Amino acid sequence: GIQVEQSPPDLILQEGANSTLRCNFSDSVNNLQWFHQNPWGQLINLFYIPSGTKQNGRLSATTVATERYSLLYISSSQTTDSGVYFCAVGYTGTASKLTFGTGTRLQVTL
Amino acid sequence: AAGVIQSPRHLIKEKRETATLKCYPIPRHDTVYWYQQGPGQDPQFLISFYEKMQSDKGSIPDRFSAQQFSDYHSELNMSSLELGDSALYFCASSPSRGPFYEQYFGPGTRLTVT
């Protein structure tokens, strides 16, 4: 099956800093989503981005499908950004399921 | 905007008991997915339904069964519970089947088996 790798696995930032999270995948995909899992366990949809670039406030994402990677940018980080960030991919070979990466655990400190 | 609803949000069961988790998709979404997330792990796909028929199946134990009803809500039934079934169970919905549709996740049900 498809492999999804995320880096870095852990990241500690001071409030106000910027960061870039990376997601590499081993095959062509038709769906790529970024999620934030908050400390209470909820999975929050951030972006649906199988290709191209999107921005939502302090967050933006870019997927380069031909090179099989996606980047999530967090600017001016806040303590509420803490949690685990997952990318997940889907492709026609698996009908509809999402395969998740192992996540990046982000801690934003004061 | 309406979101995916899951109930209950927390559930505590003893070994060998049964549990039923419910999922109410976003209105006009006809596809439902179930995922299991063990402690410290990433979510793993269990099963999906499209128009009330099973669409895709992942590593779902034989002790688990699921279905989608005429109003598109779905239930995950878990029998002979084991300690290893303790996990977060997410339901997601999308407007239709296939990888070209965004999946929207519910808040999850935290199942603890003692």
Interface residues (C-beta under 8 A of the other chain):
Chain A: V29 N30 N31 Q33 F35 G41 Q42 L43 N45 Y48 P50 F86 A88 G90 Y91 T92 T94 A95 S96 K97 L98 T99 F100 G101 T102 G103
Chain B: T31 Y33 Y35 D42 P43 Q44 F45 S48 Y50 S55 D56 G58 L88 F90 A92 S94 R97 G98 P99 F100 Y101 E102 Q103 Y104 F105 P107 G108 R110
